[in-house]
Amino acid sequence: MKSEELKNQEYKYGFTTQIENFKAPKGLSEKTIKFISKIKKEPKWMLDWRLKAFNRLKVLKEPNWQKPKYPKIDYQNLYYYSAPKSMQEKPKSLDEVDPKLIETYNKLGIPLNEQKRLSGVAVDAVFDSVSVATTFKGELDKKGIIFCPISEAIQKHPHLVKKYLGSVIPISDHYFATLNSAVFTDGSFVYIPPNTRCPMELSTYFRINASETGQFERTLIIADKGSYVSYLEGCTAPMRDENQLHAANVELVALDDAEIKYSTVQNWYPGDKDGVGGIYNFVTKRGACRGRNSKISWTQVETGSAITWKYPSCILQGDNSVGEFYSIAITNNHQKADTGTKMIHLGKNTKSKIISKGISAGQADNTYRGLVDIGAKAKNSRNYTQCDSLLMGNKCGAHTVPYIRNKNSSSTIEHEATTSKINEDQLFYCNQRGLNQEEAVSLIVNGFCKEVLQQLPMEFAVEAQKLVSISLEGSVG
Amino acid sequence: MEQLFNIDFKRFNSLNEKEAADRKKNFELFLKEGLPNKKNENWKFSDLNYIITKNFKNITNNDDYKFQEKIDLIHDFDHNKVILVNGSLKSSDLHFEEKGKVKIETLKSLEGFHHQSKNNLDYLNKALSIGGFNLEVQQNYKCKKPIIIYNYFTANLNNKIINNSNKIKVRQNSELTLIEYNICEKSKFIKNTFEKINIDKGAVLKNIILQKTKCNGYFYKSISGTQDFNSSYQNFILSSGLKFNKIEIDMILEKEKSSCHILSGLNLSTEEHQEIKTQINHLAPNCKSYQKIKKVLESNSKGVYQGKIFVKDIAQKTDAYQLSKALILNDQAEFNAKPELEIYADDVKCSHGSSSGSIDEEAIHYLMTRGIELKAAKKLLINGFLNEIFENIPEDKIRIFLEKSIAVQIDEIR
């Protein structure tokens, strides 16, 4: 394919399914929250929790310190709940599901049906706000693993939800997290019982569909003592012109000796070549390594969204706990990304590692912003941070804003950052061997990202590699 | 804030009406927001409002510049002498230089002191500035000897605030080494200085900031400057000993081939807090900037480094480097860093590194196995850690003098 063709290639997943939507009244109010709570058949404590968050929201101000600025969001002009209508009465089997919905999933390649079971992925697909079907239930049930929509967990496992929901991201945390706490619609809930290794990669595909609907996902993953889970999150969204707000909250809790691996491939609609449209991805992701020897590892490949603004963080409370953050952020055209992590060391002998690769092309802006904080009690802790940025052309920007705090004489923090462009010699070498400019750039960029890509589970790694190439189409030559 | 400051505008002599009104206006502007606190991103790691209100109850402006004491001069190398008493220019002796080539006088007007970033201390300075010095080196003149500014602070400055402003201009192809040597008596006071630097085409300015002894001073200094084609600026910050010190440097590399070096070696002990904040703006191609900040933190001291490299889209072939290192010797000590890059040009070499931790145990073990006791081994390593930044000073005598000054400080480490 010639570069000119690639440049004009339309967003592959940009299609809208015509499904009648069932919407909450427009606007943010107590009434909307009560409506959501009622439709989800939530117990009273959950509604109270939401309302508490809503009251807190009234006094909070929208943050404005971040680099990517965006037009003011009119929160009263949004719908906070939208569900495909056929979901009002839960389907007993896949046959009862709206065939158009199934078609959409097939286009996206989500393995809902039996054949795809062989790929070994359990899927809890969220179409706008309600989970459609959950596969592999049986196998997971046998091990005592709970993997279900959070709305179901609120009804079936209230003690777990009550105990952990909001324990990592308090309801009064910051504007968007609090907004999510008040109006979250659905998301995933995972509980891994003690000494259990989750036999498969758990995966959710989110998809934003209804126009003017912000999605407010809430994910809660709890890994009990000695357990292990790997969770995948991938996103595609249909093409449209209005900017859409997405403010999800993801909370992870790892107890003694537990490990959680959370991988994301985010490929939402980034807006067109002129920066019109696109998703606002304002996500709060935070994990708490609560137990001794626990580990949380975040891996993210961020290629989509008009604005990506997220900092998956680790609170290393337990002694000997480990936090990891691997990130690739690619911005092209008018995309803006302000992403990074926070590693907060509280326990002794805690370790963290940050590898961030930022790639900027077109008129895009890419910022790494991170915090490494080693507290006075976190003896013998260690952090290593590496941020590399790659610039393509002089209309884009790459920025690094690390915050480093060390309050401890036995701990070590190391930070390195570089900014450069693609090496001419490498390009020349590739060209000489018959690769065209696009292919050469894609190869070099994939090499640049290798350290992060190899952290992804197999299924994702291949997809992510393709995504890295596609995202940079039309940025060179 | 109004209760904290007890300012008497009558203390400024020969004040005309307009000037008096200007000062009052600036003071009111300052009072509106008061001293910067940690909510301000620039002051995130050094909450000045907290530090000042904790240590001062009633602050007044100074009008006493009497000076009887004899200043302990430096005898290690020949130099020109300029004496400032409580921030005000007292006398100068430039007898090593040709007549009329180097000029120094009291700064009369604050013209040109506009700041890019909003800083409330700027209003305070404009309201209360007592001037300072205006230094100029003529075209094609390379100063034969360095100039030492003996910055002397008298013993009766308790609870006083000194605001002064300086201007330094080195004209085309000239060269100057300027050493600011702070000598303080025992009083507890605040100093707020704004300095404007102009380095013309092909000119070289070397600036060394050195503190003689420990001091109860709370210092803030803002240095902002511009650099023309092929000019060079070097700043060595060796201001250990102050209770609080923040030096903010904002350099603009306006034309090609200019270079800017900022190097610092600080050794902080009990209750000391120092911050170095830099912003190097690369606005033209082929410029170079280099920053190396080293800190040794003892007891409950706090060291902060906030550095920013900004590269404009046309500033291709920029070579910018930033390194901050801290040795933390005590669990109560704290090191904070924010090494920032903001880059809009693609053909650049920009990198930064930061590390903090304790002294390498293996190195200590190595020295001890060779018969050096623990304390001496530590001092030896600290000495090596800090001395590295002097490599860039070619004049042997000055370098030896600086190494000696640092050695005295290290000797105080327990």
Interface residues (C-beta under 8 A of the other chain):
Chain A: W65 A376 S389 L391 M392 G393 N394 K395 C396 G397 A398 H399 T400 V401 P402 Y403 I404 R405 N406 K407 N408 S409 S410 S411 T412 I413 E414 H415 E416 A417 T418 T419 S420 K421
Chain B: E41 D313 I314 Q316 A326 I328 L329 N330 D331 Q332 A333 E334 F335 N336 A337 K338 P339 E340 L341 E342 I343 Y344 A345 D346 D347 V348 K349 C350 S351 H352 G353 S354 S355 S356 G357 S358
